[in-house]
Amino acid sequence: MPVLYVVATPIGNLRDWSPRAVETLKGADLIAAEDTRVTGKLCQVFDIHTPLTSCHQHNEGTKGEALAERMAAENLTVALTTDAGTPCVSDPGYGLVKACLERGIEVQPVPGCCAAVAALSVSGFDTREFAFYGFLPREKKDLREKLREIAAGVRVAVVHESPFRVTELVETIAEELPEAALSVSCDLTKLHEKTLRGRPAEVLQALRDNPKTEKGEYCLVLDLHEVPLPAPAEAPRAGSLEARLVEEMALRGLSLRDAQNELALEGEKKNAVKQAALRLKKLFTEG
């Protein structure tokens, strides 16, 4: 029977790789690697001679389908790897796993390193419940909105960031969520591993003071327990323009735009009606 093994690889320290993971790659018919060059070097170190094929974010849709078909036809055992860490966790692999499951091919994990879990474990925060967001939006406006959304929904969040944008990310966190606590880990398991902890402003200053900040990979844990939750949106007051807009839409089946036009025809100032409609849109979105 064909089997797909989802194999975690070291995130820095090669001694973290388990004997079972090595045995799995040695015993597989094929290794589906995010980058065959990276996994190839790992195979050289551990004397693994299994053939490799690429399966990365740009081809895993079509490649996953084709490889799953081949596994079923040729009864292959395949090991799925990423460059570092656990496949499918903010890394490629989903396409192949999904294609295998759709064909009834057994999928088994070979667990190991995961940067997000490692960062959580040394944060010092209450991590019994957390949410993982991977990489956040790059655009400042989208990033601010995403941070507010996260703070409104969870109490502990984990994100990844590149060394070239980590200072800007922490700067935005300091502006939007100054009450948060941060644990920022860099180069986990490697020789120069470092974790900064404190309020966003404190961590930001430490990053700015470090001439080597733009080196390594970062994983950030945000503790949002002390960040106040946003006040719930108020329902439209009876007789207000917002309430009248809702009434027009509910009783007459009008769109919001048509309801605006109706109130304007009844003598209400167009700008006031427009502002009421905007407040109503915001209420619907937040609700």
N, C-alpha and C positions, 0 to 999 in steps of 0.2 A: 504493500500500500504506500502511495506517495505521502510524504510528510514535509511540512515547512516548519523549520525551527527559527524562531525569532531570537537572535543571539545578541545580547548586550556586549559591548566591547569597552576596554578601558578608556577613561576620560583623561588620563594623564599617566598615571603610574601603572606600568605594565604588570606589576606584581598583583594588581587587583583582579586580573583575569582568572577565572576559575578553571580548574582542570576539566570540568564537564564541558565548558565552552570550547576549549581546545579540542577535546575528543569529538565534540559535535562537528566542528569544522573539518577535522581529519576524516571523519566517517561519512561526510556528505558527498553526494555526487557532484554538487555544484554550489558555489557561494555566490549569492546575489548581493553585491556590495554597492554602497552609495558611491564610493570612489574606489575603483580597482587598484589604483596606485597606493592609496592609504592602507587598504586592507591587505594588499600585496606585501607591504613592508611588515605588517603585523604577522602575516603568514611566514615570512622569512625568519623572523625572530623565533617563532614557535615550531619551525620545521613542518609547516603545513603545505601540502602540494596539491590541494584540491583546485580544480579549474575555477576561474572567476568570471562573472559577467556583471555588467553595470546595471544598477536599478536605482535611479536617482529621481529627484523631484521633477525633472523635465521630461522623463520618459516612463515613469512608473505606471502611468495610465495604460498605455499601449503595451509596454514591456511586461507589466504584471499579468495582463490577459494572455499574452503569448507564452510567457513562462509557465503560467498555471496550466495552460493547454498542454504544453510539452511535459510537465510533471505528470499529468493524468495519463497521457499517451505512453510515456516511457517509464512510468513507475519510479520517478526520481525522488530522492531526498535532497532538499535544498536548505541551506543555511542563509538566512537574511541578516546582513550586518549594516551598520551605519559607521561613519567615520569615528565617532566617539559617543558612547552612551547607549541608550536603548532605542532601537528602531521604532518608528511611529510616534515617539514622544518628542514633538517638535523637530522631527527628523523624517526623512522619507521611509516608505515601507508599506503605508496604508493600502496603496493600489494592489500590491502583490498579495497581501493578507486577505483583502476583500475578494480578489479574484479566486484565491484558493478556497475560501469558505463557500463561495457561490457554487463551486464544483464539488463540494463535499470532501475536499482534501483536509486532512487533519493539520491543525496549526498548534504548535507547542512553544511556550516561552522557555528560553534559557536565561534566567534573570541575572542581573549584575549591576553595573554602574549606571547611575542616572544623576546628572548634575543637579537637577531640581530637588531631588530627595536628599542628596548630600548637603545642599545648601540649607534646606529646612532643618536637618538634624543638628547643625551647628549654630542655628540662629538664636537659640535661647528663647524663642517664642512658643506660645501654646499652639502647636500645630496639629492638634487632633482633628481639626477641620481646616481645609485650605482649598484654594482653586489655583490651577495652573493656566497661565495665559500665553506662554511662549514669548514671541517678540511683539511688542506693542507698536502702534502706528508711528510712522516717522514724522508726518506733518504735525506741527505744533497744535493746531486747532483740534485735529482728530485725537491727538495724544491727551490733551486736556479733557476732552469729552470721555475718553476711555477710562482715564483715571477716576473721574467723578462716577462713572458707571460702576467701576470696580468697588469703590468705597461705599457705594449705596447697596451693594449686593453681598459682599463677603467681608470677613474680618482678617483673614490672612491670605495673601496672594503671592505667587511666585512668577517671576518673569525673567527672560533672557535679554541680554543686550551686548552689542559689540563694544570693543574698547574705544572705538572712535565716536560713539554716541552716548556712552554711559554718563559722562558729566552732564550733558544736556538733559538726559532723562532725569537724573537726580535733581537737577536744577528745577525742572518742571514739577517734580514731586514736591519739592520744598515750597513752591509757589501755591500749588493746589491743595496739598495735604500736609501742612507743616506739623500737625499733631501726630503724624504717623511715626512709627519706629522702623528703622531699616537695618537689615543685615545684608551686606554686599560682599559676595565671595568672588574671588578672582583666581584662576588657575588651580581649581580644586584638584587635590591629590598630587600636584606637581611640586617641584623643588621649591618654587617661590610662592606657594599658596598663601593667600592673605584674605582675611575677612574683616571688614570695617562695620562697626555697629554704632547706632546712635540715632538722633533725630536727623531728618533729611538735611538740614542746614549744616550739621556737624559732619556728616558723611561727605557732603558736597565740598566742604573746605578741605577735608583730608584728600579727596580726589584731586582738587586743584593744586594742593601742595606737593603731590607726588609726581615727579617728572616722568615716571614710567607708567602712568595711568593708561596710556594708549597701547598697552601690551596685554596679551592674555584675553581670556573670555570671561564674561561676567554673568553671574546669576544673582538676582536680587529677591529678597523676601521682605514683603511689606506687612507689618503688623498694624492693623487699622482699628484695633479695639478702642483707642482713645480718639479716633476721628469721629466727630458728631455726624449722625445720619442726617440727610437732608430732610427738611420739614415737608410733610405730606402736602400735596397741592390742594388748595381749597376748592370746593365745589362752587359753581356759579351761584351768586346770591339771587334770590327771587326778585324779578323785576329788573335785573341788571341786563346790559346788552348781551353778555354771554348767555344768560338764561333765555333771553328772547331768541337768540340765534339757535340754541338747542331746541326750543319749542317749534321754531319754524321748520327745522330739519326733521324733528320727530313727528309732528302732526301733519305736515304737508309733504314730507318725503323729499325735501329740497337738499341740494348739495350745500356745503358751507358757503361757497361763492354766491349761489343763488339766494341763500338766506341773507347774506350781506346786502345784496341788491335790493331785496324786499324792505329791509330796515331803512336803507337810504331813501327809497321811494316814500316811506312813511314819514320822512322828515328828519331822520337822525343824521348827524354829521358823518360824512364818509370816512374821515380819518379816525374818528372815535370807533366807528363800526369795524374798521380794519384792525385797529389795535385790539379790540375785543376778540376778533377772530383769531389773531395771533396768540392771544392768551389762551384761547380755547384749544388751539392746536397743541400748545405746550402742555396743557392739562391732559389732553388725550394721549400724548406721547409719554408723559411721566406716569400716567395711570396704567 
